[in-house]
Amino acid sequence: MGDYIVLIISCIFVNNILLAQFLGNCPFFGTSKKMETAVGMAMAVIFVLVMAGAITWITETFILQKFGLEFLRTIVFILVIAALVQFVEMFLKKSIPTLYAGLGIFLPLITTNCAVMGACLINIKEEYTFVQALVASFSYATGFGLALILFAGLRERILLARVPRPLQDTSIALITAGIISLSFFAFRGMV
């Protein structure tokens, strides 16, 4: 049980997929202007990453390694992630059309979100068991969501502040993301 707690803390705080490993920056900057879209993207990434982590682990272990097809890993993983994103997209379009519209182009971009692919590859590289891969996938996605929601909250507050003209929009967003990233580096000594 203690190993899983260390894994969870490590994936969420110490090795945050977004702020420490710098994967998934496109949706991070694109969907963090409003809290509603940030929360929606966080939920979509949690679902896709957990499912992708489980399916890619099973595929890697029982198909690719068994038949010596590890060289197809990238293609197979992208196909799995793309299929899951299509499922999420259809669900949101039918069930929550306002969130679907709010996420816009960033929802299909989960397919090419390097955070999802990176977490799946990390699960394989670290030789996690199935349960460890599930816990790590959920924890990486939770860390992604935490960073995204924190960033969205700060960006909404920044809109109310007077920011010098040269630092408006993308510039202040990059500076804010850097400061959040530095704050997560404080967790480095924990694990």
N, C-alpha and C positions, 0 to 999 in steps of 0.2 A: 504494500500500500504506500509506503514511504517513497518508493521509486517512482510511482505514478504522480505523487504530489510534486516531487522534484521535476519530473518531466513537464507537468502542467505549468509550474512557475517558470521553468526555463523557456518554454515555447511562448508563453504570453508576455513575459517581461524581459527576460535576459536576452533571448534570441528572437525578439519580435520580428516577424517575417517582413514587416514594413519598415520599421524604424532602425533595426539593427542589421538586417540583411538586405535592406533596400530593394525589395521585390514588391511589385504591385503599385507603383507610384501613379500610374495613369488614372485609375479609378479613385485613388486617394485624393488627388487634386481636383479631379473632375466632378465628383459627387459630394464634396465636402462643403459646398456653399450653403446648403440648407440642411438642417438637422433631420428632416423627414426623409430626404433622399439618402443621407448618410446611414440612417438606421435601416432603411430598406436595402441598401447595398450590403451592409454588414450582415443582415439576415440571409440574403441571397448567397453571399460568399460562404457563410457558415454551412448552409445546406450543401452547396456545390462542393466545398472542400472536404467535408466529412464523407459525403458519398463518393467523391473521386478518390479520396484516400483509401477507402475500403475496397472499391472496385479495382483500383490500380494495384493494390497490394495482392489481391486475389489473382488478378491477371498475371502479374509478375511472377508470383510464386507457383501457380499451378499450370500456367501455359508457357510464358516466355522462358523461364528458367528450365522447365521440364523438357522443352523441345529445343533448347539452345537458340532461342530467338531473341536474346536480349538486345540485339542491334535494332529491333523494331520498337523498342521501348518508347521513344519519343512520339512516334506516329500513333501508336496504340493509346498512349496516355492522352494525347490531344483529341483523339476520337472520343474517348470516354468523357473527357471534360466538355467537349462540344455537345455531346448528346445530353448531358446533364443540364447544361445551360439552356438548351432548347426546351427542355422540360420546364425549367424555372420560368423561362420567357412565356411559354404558353400558359402556365398557371397564373402568372401575374397579369397577363393581358386579359384573361377571362375573369379572374377573381378581384384584382385590385388595379383597375385601369389607371387610376391617378398616379399610383406609384410606378406603374409601367411607363407612363408618359414622363414622369419626373426623372427616372433613371435614363431614359433616352438611349443614346448610343452606347452608354457605359454598361448596360446590361449584357448585350452580346459580347462586349469586350472582356467579360469574365472568361470567355473561351481562351483568349490569349493573355489572360492575367498571369503574369509570371509568378505571382504569389501562390496560386493554386498549383501550377505545374511544379514550382520549386518545392513546395511542401510534399508533394507526392514523390518527387525524386529524393528528397531528404529522408523520407520514410524508408525508401529502398536502400539508400546509401548507409544509413545507420543500422540496417538490418533489424528493424523493429519487428516484434511479433505482431499478429493481427490486432490484438487489443492495444498494444503500444502505438501502433499506426493510427488507430481510431482516436485514441486520447491525444496524440500529437497533432493530428489533423484538426480536431475540434479546438485544441488549444491555440494552434497557429491562427485559425479562423477567428477565434475569440480575441486574440491579440490584435489582429487586423481590424476587427470591429471596434475594439477599445480605442485604438489609435485614430481610426476614422471618426468616431463620435467625439472624442476629445478635440480633434482638429476642427470638426464642424462647429462645435460650441465656441471655440476660440475665433473662428472666422466670422461667425455671427456677431460676436462681441466687437471684433475689429471694424465691422461695418458701422458701428455706432461711434467709433473713435475718430479723431482727426489724425489722419495719416498723411505725411508729406507726399506731395505729388509724385516724386520719383519712386517712392516705395509702395504705391498703391497696387492693388490687384495681385498679380503673380509674384511680384517682388516681396511683398509682405507675407504672402502665403509661404514662399520658400524659406524666408527667415523664421517664420513661426514653426514650420515643419522641422527646421534644423534645431530649434530650441527644444521642441518636444522630443526629438531624437536624442539630444544630449541628456534630457531628463531621464530617458529610459536607460542610458548608459550607466546611471547610478546603480542599477540593479546587477551590473556585471559581477560584483563580488559575492552575490547571494548563492550561486550554485557552483 
